[in-house]
Amino acid sequence: MQLKLIAKAKLPTPWGNLLIVGFEELITGHNHIALVYGDIKDQSPVLARIHSECLTGDALFSLRCDCGFQLKAALTAITKERCGVLIYHRQEGRNIGLLNKIRAYALQDKGYDTVEANNKLGFAADERDFTLCADIFKLLSINKVRLLTNNPRKVDILTQAGINIIERVPLIVGRNPSNERYLDTKAKKMGHFLQYLKEDQ
């Protein structure tokens, strides 16, 4: 186990009354949260979303990505289900950090795609560690999940870490002229299941 559960509290939101649960990594002290809606003890499998931190998309309404759209859509889906969990995975910019993400944006402004920009900065296309999320599920006593994701890598890593992914639930929202190339690159180069990838690309 790479984390410990630190605290729980009520969190009223526009989507309803959630429970916010805080976790701390044992080695680094980095923290992550889970938002729990309803009684997950009586629900199996649990509808869940792993949402990686994106300050620009989640808080600043950026149209360069689909993150803010996915966050809102996931919370809507979970509350409509009357039960579920959203893990807020605090590994900004696919775990390259906020400032490096801005550097990557600057490279994208010059014509690089999102994968090329990360590589140019010396990073892999995706540096995130999803095994942490498997531990969060385990600390919440969840082992069967219907996962809201377009990313097959999440499914593979969680499965290998002992989480039973019963279903992958697509979460395709937020396409716009500012993020078309970003989304198409994720589909072509990172294998994301995005059915709106253009046939000629």
Buried (B, 14 or more C-beta within 10 A) or exposed (E): EBBEEEEEEEBEEEBEEBBBBBBBBEEEEEEBBBBBBBEBEEBBBBBBBBBBBBEBBBEEEBBBBBBBBBBBBBBEBBBEBEBBBBBBBBBBBBBBBEEBBEBBBEBBEEEBBBBBBBBEBEBEBBBBEBBBBBBBBBBBEBBBBBBBBBBEBBBEBBBEBEBEBEEBBEBBBBBEEEBBBBBBBBBBEBEBBBEEBEEEE
